[in-house]
Amino acid sequence: MLFTTLHQFGIFLAFVWLGAILSAIYLIIKPHKTVLKNVFDFIYIMISGILFILFMHIYNLGNFRLFLVFGIIVGYIITQFFISKTLAHLNFLLYNYINSKYLSFKNNCFNKNKTKQNRNLNNKHFIKLKKINFFKKKQTK
């Protein structure tokens, strides 16, 4: 009993680190689109739960204590107060980088399609159809 009592502060600090790491990961990789946000939140919660259970088994021999949850909350609060602006800026840079790569890839793909369409338009093998107006009123004399 004395062994576990002496190491409770170290266990608490390990869970403070876990809370800080989970908060930092969420701030860095947080998506900006609403559809992706729901999917990402679900995946993030699952990963957070798995990491909590792993840390609980590794550091506290599988025993659940309330100070473990309190440690995660303290780690989250510390991350939010001290480094959230830096991590949000890193998220902004990462999002812009990925978005620019996606847009350049998208433009390259569509430019190839446009050149094919332009080649097809230049060929004068299209059939021109007359426009028929079915709703035109007949003129009476």
C-alpha positions as CSV (number, residue, x, y, z in Angstrom):
1,M,0.0,0.0,0.0
2,L,2.8,2.4,0.8
3,F,4.4,1.8,-2.6
4,T,1.3,2.9,-4.5
5,T,0.8,5.9,-2.2
6,L,4.3,7.2,-2.8
7,H,3.9,6.9,-6.6
8,Q,0.5,8.6,-6.9
9,F,2.0,12.0,-7.7
10,G,4.2,10.5,-10.5
11,I,1.1,8.8,-11.8
12,F,-0.8,12.1,-11.7
13,L,2.0,13.8,-13.6
14,A,1.9,11.0,-16.3
15,F,-1.8,11.7,-16.8
16,V,-1.2,15.4,-16.9
17,W,1.2,14.7,-19.8
18,L,-1.4,12.5,-21.4
19,G,-3.9,15.3,-21.2
20,A,-1.5,17.8,-22.6
21,I,-0.5,15.5,-25.5
22,L,-4.1,14.7,-26.4
23,S,-5.0,18.4,-26.3
24,A,-2.0,19.3,-28.5
25,I,-2.8,16.6,-31.0
26,Y,-6.4,17.8,-31.2
27,L,-5.3,21.4,-31.7
28,I,-2.8,20.5,-34.4
29,I,-4.9,18.1,-36.5
30,K,-8.4,19.7,-35.9
31,P,-10.3,19.7,-39.2
32,H,-12.0,22.8,-40.6
33,K,-14.9,21.1,-42.5
34,T,-18.0,20.2,-40.6
35,V,-18.5,16.7,-42.1
36,L,-14.9,15.8,-41.4
37,K,-15.1,17.3,-37.9
38,N,-17.8,14.8,-36.8
39,V,-15.8,11.8,-38.1
40,F,-12.6,13.1,-36.7
41,D,-14.1,13.8,-33.3
42,F,-15.4,10.2,-33.1
43,I,-12.0,8.8,-34.1
44,Y,-10.2,11.2,-31.6
45,I,-12.5,10.1,-28.7
46,M,-11.9,6.4,-29.5
47,I,-8.1,6.9,-29.6
48,S,-8.2,9.0,-26.4
49,G,-10.2,6.3,-24.6
50,I,-7.8,3.6,-25.7
51,L,-4.8,5.7,-24.6
52,F,-6.4,6.4,-21.2
53,I,-7.0,2.7,-20.7
54,L,-3.4,1.9,-21.7
55,F,-1.9,4.5,-19.4
56,M,-4.2,3.3,-16.6
57,H,-2.9,-0.2,-17.0
58,I,0.7,0.8,-17.5
59,Y,1.0,3.4,-14.7
60,N,-1.7,2.4,-12.2
61,L,-1.9,-1.3,-12.7
62,G,-5.4,-1.0,-14.1
63,N,-6.9,0.8,-11.1
64,F,-9.3,3.6,-11.9
65,R,-8.9,6.6,-9.6
66,L,-10.5,10.0,-9.9
67,F,-7.2,11.8,-9.9
68,L,-6.4,10.2,-13.2
69,V,-9.2,12.1,-14.9
70,F,-8.3,15.2,-13.0
71,G,-4.8,14.9,-14.3
72,I,-6.0,14.7,-17.9
73,I,-8.2,17.8,-17.3
74,V,-5.2,19.7,-15.7
75,G,-3.0,18.8,-18.7
76,Y,-5.7,20.0,-21.1
77,I,-6.1,23.3,-19.3
78,I,-2.4,23.9,-19.2
79,T,-2.1,23.3,-22.9
80,Q,-5.1,25.6,-23.6
81,F,-3.7,28.4,-21.6
82,F,0.0,28.3,-22.5
83,I,0.5,26.9,-26.0
84,S,-2.9,26.9,-27.7
85,K,-2.2,29.9,-29.9
86,T,1.1,28.4,-31.1
87,L,-0.7,25.1,-31.9
88,A,-3.6,26.9,-33.6
89,H,-1.1,28.7,-35.8
90,L,0.6,25.3,-36.6
91,N,-2.9,23.9,-37.4
92,F,-3.4,26.9,-39.7
93,L,-0.1,26.3,-41.5
94,L,-0.7,22.6,-41.8
95,Y,-4.2,23.2,-43.2
96,N,-3.0,25.7,-45.7
97,Y,-0.2,23.4,-46.8
98,I,-2.5,20.4,-47.3
99,N,-5.2,22.6,-49.0
100,S,-2.6,24.1,-51.4
101,K,-1.3,20.6,-52.4
102,Y,-4.9,19.4,-52.9
103,L,-5.8,22.4,-55.0
104,S,-2.7,22.1,-57.2
105,F,-3.4,18.4,-57.7
106,K,-7.1,19.2,-58.5
107,N,-6.1,21.9,-61.0
108,N,-3.6,19.7,-62.7
109,C,-6.2,16.9,-63.1
110,F,-8.8,19.3,-64.4
111,N,-6.4,21.1,-66.7
112,K,-5.8,17.8,-68.5
113,N,-9.6,17.4,-68.9
114,K,-10.0,20.9,-70.2
115,T,-7.4,20.4,-72.9
116,K,-9.2,17.3,-74.0
117,Q,-12.5,19.2,-74.0
118,N,-10.9,22.0,-76.0
119,R,-9.7,19.5,-78.5
120,N,-13.2,18.1,-78.8
121,L,-14.7,21.5,-79.3
122,N,-12.2,22.4,-82.0
123,N,-13.4,19.3,-84.0
124,K,-16.4,20.4,-86.1
125,H,-18.1,17.0,-86.1
126,F,-21.0,18.1,-83.9
127,I,-24.5,17.8,-85.0
128,K,-26.4,21.0,-84.7
129,L,-30.0,20.6,-83.7
130,K,-32.8,23.0,-84.3
131,K,-34.5,24.4,-81.3
132,I,-38.1,23.5,-81.3
133,N,-40.5,25.5,-79.2
134,F,-43.4,23.3,-78.3
135,F,-45.2,25.9,-76.3
136,K,-45.4,28.5,-79.1
137,K,-48.9,29.7,-79.6
138,K,-50.4,29.3,-83.1
139,Q,-51.3,32.6,-84.7
140,T,-54.9,32.9,-85.8
141,K,-56.1,35.0,-88.7
